[in-house]
Each structure stands twice: as C-alpha cells, then as structure tokens.
Amino acid sequence: MSSCKIDHTLEDVQKKLDDQKPFLPEELYNGSVNLLNQKPDQQTLNELFHLLKKYDLAPVEEKEQRNEKLQSLIN
C-alpha cells in the first residue's frame, strides 16, 4: 500500500468502509464505525481509507497485516 497525497473526506471513508463490510471481520468493522463517529483527524481518515482500499482483493497475508494495522488504529 503506497501513500497518496489525496485527502479523503469522512464521507469517502464511510462509503469505502460500507463497501468493504462484507469482507471485514465484524470487530474491525464495528471499531472502524466507532472511530469515524469520533470525527478523526485527516491523517487518520487517509490511513483508514488506504487500509480499506481494495481490501476484498488483497491476499490473505496482506489482509492479516491490514487487520493488525486496523486494530491498532481503532484502539
């Protein structure tokens, strides 16, 4: 996952989260919803967006890495 210079809006991240809901572990989905409800800063929004981007297409090993990063982001 490379970083990009686009700032993603809260709405963009919520849409991406909803799109990936069927593929995410339930606790990570719920934690991400809670995080977005707290109106996180721009850096957090961008990081969450990129962790969710193409999550459904990622190989199992990459999903595990993303899951760990998501878990640390929502804690």
C-alpha positions, -999 to +999 in steps of 0.1 A: +000+000+000+015+032-011+006+065+004-011+090-017-015+128-014-053+129-017-071+139+015-102+116+018-134+131+033-152+114+062-180+105+037-155+089+013-141+068+041-176+058+054-185+047+018-153+027+015-160+011+049-196+002+039-183-013+006-158-035+024-181-045+053-188-080+038-151-087+037-140-073+071-140-091+104-170-078+124-150-064+153-128-044+128-159-031+110-176-020+143-143-005+156-139+015+123-175+028+126-168+039+161-136+056+150-154+075+123-181+086+147-154+103+167-146+126+137-109+116+134-082+139+120-073+139+083-042+117+087-064+090+104-090+093+077-064+088+050-048+059+067-081+042+073-092+047+037-060+031+024-063+002+047-098-004+034-090+003-003-092-030-023-093-049+010-115-075-007-089-082-034-059-085-010-042-119-005-048-135+029-013-125+042-019-089+033-053-089+049-038-101+081-013-072+080-041-048+073-061-062+101-033-056+126-030-020+114-067-015+115-068-029+151-040-005+162-058+024+145-091+018+162-077+012+197 
